[in-house]
Amino acid sequence: MPPAQLLQRLIRFDTTNPPGNEGPCLDFLREQFRESGLDVQVLAKQPERPNLVVRMPGRGEAPPLLLQGHIDVVTTTGQSWRHPPFSGELLDGWVWGRGALDMKSGLAMMASALLRCLAEARPPAGDVVLCCLSDEEAGGIQGARFLVEDHPQLFSGIRHALGEGGGVTQHIDGRPFYPIMVAEKRTCRLRLVVRGPGGHAARYHRGGTIARLAALLSRLDRGRLPLHVTPVGEAFVREVAAASTEPLRSRLIALLDPVLSDGVLEAMGPESSRFDSIFHNTANATIVRSGDKVNVIPSEATVDLDGRMLPGFEPDEFIAEVRDLVGPEPEINVLQVGPSLPEPQLDGFYGLLCDVLRGLDPEGVPVPVMMTGATDQRHFGQLGIRGYGFLPLRLPPGFGQETVHAADERVPVAALDFGTDALWQVLQRYRG
């Protein structure tokens, strides 16, 4: 089954999380491997939230390799779609539907690459473990984390993993770049508490809790945490700059200068979104609570921050930066800290990924990049597995990933063929 057709079938299963309901979709995927003779397991923390694990024997020339991706998708509620989000329609060479980019396309390409190995009787260089996972969009508790904690033996000997977060075309300065994710930020979610005098709302009040809350939100909105040039961030900028023309080349190099960086980001406008978060820890207000009665001045307000830390940072260091931004007044409490990941490396395996992309698109420029969000790799990293975001999609100019988690999510059929070929080549060529 071609990857586009497989993706259409996957999209037609509504796996919106919550509740997920991934079982029927994973049953369909399991059926694709039914007569292969491969080791196929269904493992679940809760019966209605299963995970599919397929192991394909290799030629014994390399260590085992992990391919991992999630089958659940985010909601479409409140979105206006041109075509029904779970129809999987194929129109003018594009597959439409929720999950077309994030990330049923990735699983379709992974499964297709493995099935191609079977069809051509060309086993991969080493054993391959394919994990089709539940629950990534809600933290991976029922999926990746469950497998890592309860079935770590499945991943014995695995050094590297491929998953979401990279390999998708970005067009910069008229050239196609392929960012390969080699690092992720780490979550550190905080709750800030602001207090002030309460009272009757019919009386004159100034400078109370709500005013202090407004000032706090304004500082968060206007401010930026300090610049930190990590090795991955620097490599990304320098390699993009080397392949770009002036004046962009000089502007990018100026991003590495602590004196010039913030000003350059401001001058770049919307284009700065590619670079800002890879040089700064971030803290964005997402949930604000205060008061529960219209005629009462509240004495307390809380602001929840979605914090993301650069590799190498610990919560105390991050909180110190947030404190400098928000001032001495708010109480700061830690809600959640994500797991740390192995130190990123631009090793021989990364070099192979670059070579595969150059072979398939000689005009393309592979570059290392940091994922500013989080993927299931944060769980597999607890086993010492180094993860790479590498699900290549060659997208046309003017179309990126702006439809991820949004309406009208879609992907070109040709991009799916491109990515399947890239993954198949990695399976044949990798050496660990």
KOLNUKOL-128505 format. One line per field, with one value per residue (C-alpha): residue number from 1; x negated, y negated, z; residue in three letters. Coordinates in steps of 0.25 Angstrom, whole numbers, always signed. Layout:
BEGIN
nr: c(NUM, ...)
c1: c(X, ...)
c2: c(Y, ...)
c3: c(Z, ...)
rest: c(ala, ...)
# end
This chain:
BEGIN
nr: c(1, 2, 3, 4, 5, 6, 7, 8, 9, 10, 11, 12, 13, 14, 15, 16, 17, 18, 19, 20, 21, 22, 23, 24, 25, 26, 27, 28, 29, 30, 31, 32, 33, 34, 35, 36, 37, 38, 39, 40, 41, 42, 43, 44, 45, 46, 47, 48, 49, 50, 51, 52, 53, 54, 55, 56, 57, 58, 59, 60, 61, 62, 63, 64, 65, 66, 67, 68, 69, 70, 71, 72, 73, 74, 75, 76, 77, 78, 79, 80, 81, 82, 83, 84, 85, 86, 87, 88, 89, 90, 91, 92, 93, 94, 95, 96, 97, 98, 99, 100, 101, 102, 103, 104, 105, 106, 107, 108, 109, 110, 111, 112, 113, 114, 115, 116, 117, 118, 119, 120, 121, 122, 123, 124, 125, 126, 127, 128, 129, 130, 131, 132, 133, 134, 135, 136, 137, 138, 139, 140, 141, 142, 143, 144, 145, 146, 147, 148, 149, 150, 151, 152, 153, 154, 155, 156, 157, 158, 159, 160, 161, 162, 163, 164, 165, 166, 167, 168, 169, 170, 171, 172, 173, 174, 175, 176, 177, 178, 179, 180, 181, 182, 183, 184, 185, 186, 187, 188, 189, 190, 191, 192, 193, 194, 195, 196, 197, 198, 199, 200, 201, 202, 203, 204, 205, 206, 207, 208, 209, 210, 211, 212, 213, 214, 215, 216, 217, 218, 219, 220, 221, 222, 223, 224, 225, 226, 227, 228, 229, 230, 231, 232, 233, 234, 235, 236, 237, 238, 239, 240, 241, 242, 243, 244, 245, 246, 247, 248, 249, 250, 251, 252, 253, 254, 255, 256, 257, 258, 259, 260, 261, 262, 263, 264, 265, 266, 267, 268, 269, 270, 271, 272, 273, 274, 275, 276, 277, 278, 279, 280, 281, 282, 283, 284, 285, 286, 287, 288, 289, 290, 291, 292, 293, 294, 295, 296, 297, 298, 299, 300, 301, 302, 303, 304, 305, 306, 307, 308, 309, 310, 311, 312, 313, 314, 315, 316, 317, 318, 319, 320, 321, 322, 323, 324, 325, 326, 327, 328, 329, 330, 331, 332, 333, 334, 335, 336, 337, 338, 339, 340, 341, 342, 343, 344, 345, 346, 347, 348, 349, 350, 351, 352, 353, 354, 355, 356, 357, 358, 359, 360, 361, 362, 363, 364, 365, 366, 367, 368, 369, 370, 371, 372, 373, 374, 375, 376, 377, 378, 379, 380, 381, 382, 383, 384, 385, 386, 387, 388, 389, 390, 391, 392, 393, 394, 395, 396, 397, 398, 399, 400, 401, 402, 403, 404, 405, 406, 407, 408, 409, 410, 411, 412, 413, 414, 415, 416, 417, 418, 419, 420, 421, 422, 423, 424, 425, 426, 427, 428, 429, 430, 431, 432)
c1: c(+0, -6, -9, +2, +13, +8, +9, +23, +27, +20, +27, +41, +39, +43, +32, +34, +28, +35, +41, +31, +38, +25, +29, +36, +26, +14, +22, +22, +7, +5, +12, +2, -8, +1, -6, -20, -25, -30, -29, -17, -12, +0, -4, +5, +5, +20, +27, +34, +21, +12, -2, -7, -22, -27, -41, -48, -61, -72, -85, -93, -102, -97, -91, -76, -69, -56, -45, -35, -22, -9, +5, +13, +17, +22, +36, +42, +53, +56, +48, +54, +49, +50, +51, +56, +44, +45, +49, +35, +38, +28, +29, +20, +8, +11, +16, +25, +28, +25, +11, +7, -6, -5, -8, +0, -8, -21, -15, -10, -25, -31, -22, -23, -38, -38, -28, -37, -49, -40, -34, -48, -54, -65, -65, -70, -85, -81, -68, -57, -47, -35, -26, -13, -9, +4, +5, -7, +2, +5, -9, -11, -7, +1, -9, -24, -26, -18, -27, -40, -36, -29, -36, -50, -55, -49, -59, -72, -84, -77, -86, -78, -63, -56, -43, -36, -41, -50, -54, -42, -46, -47, -50, -59, -65, -60, -67, -61, -67, -64, -65, -69, -64, -76, -72, -59, -56, -51, -38, -38, -24, -22, -11, -12, -4, -1, +6, +12, +23, +37, +50, +64, +64, +73, +62, +50, +38, +25, +12, +19, +18, +23, +14, +2, +7, +7, -7, -12, -6, -11, -25, -24, -19, -29, -42, -51, -60, -75, -82, -89, -96, -97, -105, -93, -87, -100, -102, -88, -90, -104, -100, -88, -96, -107, -96, -89, -92, -94, -88, -82, -96, -101, -88, -88, -102, -99, -89, -101, -105, -100, -100, -93, -84, -71, -71, -73, -61, -52, -56, -54, -39, -31, -43, -50, -40, -50, -61, -56, -53, -66, -74, -65, -58, -43, -32, -18, -6, +5, +15, +19, +29, +34, +47, +60, +70, +73, +75, +62, +48, +40, +28, +20, +18, +9, +3, -2, -14, -18, -33, -43, -58, -70, -78, -87, -78, -73, -60, -67, -75, -62, -54, -65, -63, -48, -50, -59, -48, -36, -42, -42, -27, -21, -22, -28, -24, -28, -17, -25, -39, -41, -52, -66, -71, -85, -95, -92, -103, -105, -111, -113, -98, -94, -104, -97, -83, -89, -95, -82, -75, -86, -85, -70, -70, -83, -78, -74, -83, -82, -84, -84, -72, -67, -52, -46, -34, -35, -33, -32, -47, -48, -43, -52, -64, -63, -68, -80, -75, -79, -67, -67, -55, -55, -42, -46, -35, -39, -29, -27, -31, -20, -15, -21, -15, -5, +7, +1, +12, +20, +30, +28, +16, +11, -2, -6, -6, -20, -25, -21, -28, -41, -40, -38, -50, -58, -55, -57, -71, -74, -69, -78, -91, -92, -103, -100)
c2: c(+0, -13, -23, -33, -22, -17, -31, -33, -20, -25, -39, -32, -27, -38, -38, -51, -52, -52, -42, -36, -23, -18, -4, -2, -10, -2, +11, +6, +4, +17, +24, +18, +27, +39, +48, +43, +53, +41, +40, +31, +28, +19, +14, +5, -2, -3, +6, -5, -12, -2, -3, +5, +10, +17, +23, +26, +34, +28, +32, +32, +20, +10, +8, +8, -5, -11, -17, -24, -32, -35, -31, -41, -55, -68, -73, -80, -86, -101, -100, -103, -92, -93, -78, -68, -66, -51, -48, -46, -52, -52, -65, -70, -62, -66, -57, -65, -63, -63, -56, -59, -66, -63, -51, -40, -43, -40, -26, -24, -26, -18, -6, -7, -7, +5, +12, +8, +16, +28, +27, +25, +36, +26, +26, +13, +12, +16, +20, +9, +6, -2, -7, -13, -20, -26, -38, -47, -59, -58, -55, -41, -35, -23, -22, -25, -26, -14, -6, -11, -9, +4, +11, +5, +19, +16, +5, +13, +9, -3, -15, -24, -27, -34, -42, -55, -69, -70, -67, -76, -87, -101, -111, -122, -133, -125, -112, -99, -95, -82, -84, -71, -71, -67, -74, -77, -88, -83, -87, -95, -99, -110, -116, -131, -136, -151, -156, -169, -175, -170, -177, -181, -184, -196, -204, -211, -202, -205, -197, -184, -170, -172, -184, -176, -164, -173, -179, -164, -160, -173, -170, -155, -160, -171, -164, -154, -144, -145, -140, -127, -122, -106, -98, -93, -107, -113, -101, -104, -119, -117, -107, -114, -127, -120, -116, -130, -143, -157, -164, -151, -145, -156, -158, -143, -144, -156, -147, -141, -154, -157, -172, -171, -159, -164, -176, -167, -159, -171, -176, -162, -163, -150, -143, -144, -132, -122, -127, -134, -122, -114, -125, -128, -120, -124, -126, -129, -131, -122, -121, -133, -131, -142, -144, -137, -147, -160, -169, -165, -170, -157, -157, -146, -144, -132, -132, -118, -119, -109, -109, -103, -102, -100, -88, -88, -97, -93, -98, -107, -114, -116, -121, -132, -137, -138, -145, -155, -158, -158, -165, -162, -161, -149, -136, -125, -111, -99, -91, -81, -79, -70, -59, -63, -57, -52, -62, -65, -60, -63, -49, -39, -35, -50, -51, -39, -46, -58, -50, -43, -57, -63, -50, -52, -67, -73, -87, -85, -88, -79, -87, -83, -89, -89, -86, -97, -88, -74, -60, -46, -45, -51, -38, -29, -38, -33, -19, -27, -26, -38, -43, -51, -58, -52, -50, -57, -64, -72, -83, -94, -108, -116, -104, -100, -94, -105, -96, -87, -87, -96, -95, -90, -81, -74, -68, -66, -52, -54, -58, -45, -37, -46, -43, -28, -27, -35, -26, -13, -18, -20, -6, -1, -9, -12, -6, -11)
c3: c(+0, -4, +8, +3, +3, +16, +22, +17, +24, +37, +36, +36, +50, +59, +70, +76, +90, +99, +99, +89, +85, +78, +78, +64, +57, +63, +60, +45, +46, +52, +40, +31, +37, +40, +29, +31, +41, +50, +65, +67, +81, +86, +100, +108, +122, +120, +110, +103, +100, +94, +87, +75, +75, +63, +62, +49, +49, +41, +35, +48, +42, +52, +66, +67, +63, +68, +60, +68, +66, +71, +66, +74, +69, +75, +74, +62, +71, +67, +54, +40, +30, +15, +15, +27, +36, +37, +23, +18, +4, -7, -15, -26, -20, -6, +6, +15, +29, +44, +46, +31, +37, +52, +51, +44, +32, +40, +44, +30, +24, +35, +33, +18, +19, +27, +18, +6, +13, +13, -1, -7, +3, +7, +22, +29, +34, +48, +56, +55, +66, +61, +73, +69, +81, +88, +96, +92, +91, +106, +111, +106, +120, +113, +102, +102, +117, +120, +110, +115, +130, +129, +117, +116, +111, +97, +95, +99, +91, +84, +82, +73, +70, +59, +61, +59, +60, +48, +33, +28, +18, +22, +11, +15, +6, -6, -2, +4, +17, +25, +40, +47, +61, +70, +83, +91, +101, +115, +121, +134, +137, +148, +156, +160, +171, +173, +185, +189, +198, +196, +198, +193, +178, +180, +187, +180, +178, +171, +171, +176, +172, +158, +155, +160, +151, +139, +142, +143, +130, +123, +128, +123, +110, +108, +113, +108, +116, +114, +102, +102, +90, +91, +82, +74, +73, +68, +58, +53, +51, +45, +35, +30, +29, +21, +11, +10, +3, +9, +16, +23, +25, +34, +41, +45, +50, +58, +66, +72, +78, +92, +89, +76, +77, +83, +74, +62, +66, +67, +53, +47, +50, +48, +42, +56, +61, +54, +63, +76, +84, +81, +88, +100, +111, +110, +120, +114, +122, +118, +130, +138, +150, +160, +167, +167, +170, +162, +174, +182, +180, +180, +189, +181, +166, +160, +146, +141, +132, +121, +123, +113, +117, +108, +109, +121, +129, +143, +149, +159, +148, +140, +152, +155, +141, +142, +156, +149, +139, +148, +160, +175, +177, +171, +179, +169, +170, +161, +155, +147, +142, +129, +129, +124, +111, +107, +102, +87, +77, +63, +61, +50, +50, +48, +37, +30, +31, +25, +13, +11, +9, +0, -9, -10, -11, -16, -14, +0, +12, +24, +37, +52, +60, +74, +76, +84, +88, +93, +87, +92, +91, +105, +110, +101, +105, +119, +114, +108, +94, +85, +77, +64, +58, +44, +37, +24, +16, +3, +4, -7, -5, +2, +10, +24, +36, +39, +38, +50, +61, +52, +41, +27, +31, +19, +12, -3, -7, -13, +0, +6, -5, -2, +13, +11, +2, +12, +23, +15, +11, +26, +29, +18, +21, +36, +44, +58)
rest: c(met, pro, pro, ala, gln, leu, leu, gln, arg, leu, ile, arg, phe, asp, thr, thr, asn, pro, pro, gly, asn, glu, gly, pro, cys, leu, asp, phe, leu, arg, glu, gln, phe, arg, glu, ser, gly, leu, asp, val, gln, val, leu, ala, lys, gln, pro, glu, arg, pro, asn, leu, val, val, arg, met, pro, gly, arg, gly, glu, ala, pro, pro, leu, leu, leu, gln, gly, his, ile, asp, val, val, thr, thr, thr, gly, gln, ser, trp, arg, his, pro, pro, phe, ser, gly, glu, leu, leu, asp, gly, trp, val, trp, gly, arg, gly, ala, leu, asp, met, lys, ser, gly, leu, ala, met, met, ala, ser, ala, leu, leu, arg, cys, leu, ala, glu, ala, arg, pro, pro, ala, gly, asp, val, val, leu, cys, cys, leu, ser, asp, glu, glu, ala, gly, gly, ile, gln, gly, ala, arg, phe, leu, val, glu, asp, his, pro, gln, leu, phe, ser, gly, ile, arg, his, ala, leu, gly, glu, gly, gly, gly, val, thr, gln, his, ile, asp, gly, arg, pro, phe, tyr, pro, ile, met, val, ala, glu, lys, arg, thr, cys, arg, leu, arg, leu, val, val, arg, gly, pro, gly, gly, his, ala, ala, arg, tyr, his, arg, gly, gly, thr, ile, ala, arg, leu, ala, ala, leu, leu, ser, arg, leu, asp, arg, gly, arg, leu, pro, leu, his, val, thr, pro, val, gly, glu, ala, phe, val, arg, glu, val, ala, ala, ala, ser, thr, glu, pro, leu, arg, ser, arg, leu, ile, ala, leu, leu, asp, pro, val, leu, ser, asp, gly, val, leu, glu, ala, met, gly, pro, glu, ser, ser, arg, phe, asp, ser, ile, phe, his, asn, thr, ala, asn, ala, thr, ile, val, arg, ser, gly, asp, lys, val, asn, val, ile, pro, ser, glu, ala, thr, val, asp, leu, asp, gly, arg, met, leu, pro, gly, phe, glu, pro, asp, glu, phe, ile, ala, glu, val, arg, asp, leu, val, gly, pro, glu, pro, glu, ile, asn, val, leu, gln, val, gly, pro, ser, leu, pro, glu, pro, gln, leu, asp, gly, phe, tyr, gly, leu, leu, cys, asp, val, leu, arg, gly, leu, asp, pro, glu, gly, val, pro, val, pro, val, met, met, thr, gly, ala, thr, asp, gln, arg, his, phe, gly, gln, leu, gly, ile, arg, gly, tyr, gly, phe, leu, pro, leu, arg, leu, pro, pro, gly, phe, gly, gln, glu, thr, val, his, ala, ala, asp, glu, arg, val, pro, val, ala, ala, leu, asp, phe, gly, thr, asp, ala, leu, trp, gln, val, leu, gln, arg, tyr, arg, gly)
# end
